[in-house]
Amino acid sequence: MRTEELRHKITFQSLTTSTNENGFEEEIWEGYLTVWAGVSNLYAREFFQAAAVQAEKTVKFTIRFIKGIDESMRILFGDKQYNITSIDNIKYRNRYMEIKALEVESSG
């Protein structure tokens, strides 16, 4: 992967618990880290495997290796949110990570 392919900004968010002004605890998504990423849709075999489990809105994000990223987080890309479904340390070289994430359907 060439660094010029990492041209999209994404933000990792983690779920935290805070107390609101009324004294009630609420869970909110807080920004954890913003990084440059390569973003692509799934192709051929990957797409059909994802479709078999109803994950047709899965996107692949490629970033430089970062410790501390896990499946409990989500990704903001543009105006969409994605739940992380898998993280792959490519060839265990600690250089790049490939993250597959499923788009969160907006309710409202």
Secondary structure, DSSP 4 states (H G I P E B T S, - for coil): --GGG--EEEEEEEEEEEE-TTS-EEEEEEEEEEEEEEEEE--HHHHHHHHHTT-TTEEEEEEE--TT--TT-EEEETTEEEEEEEEEEGGG-SSEEEEEEEEPPPP-
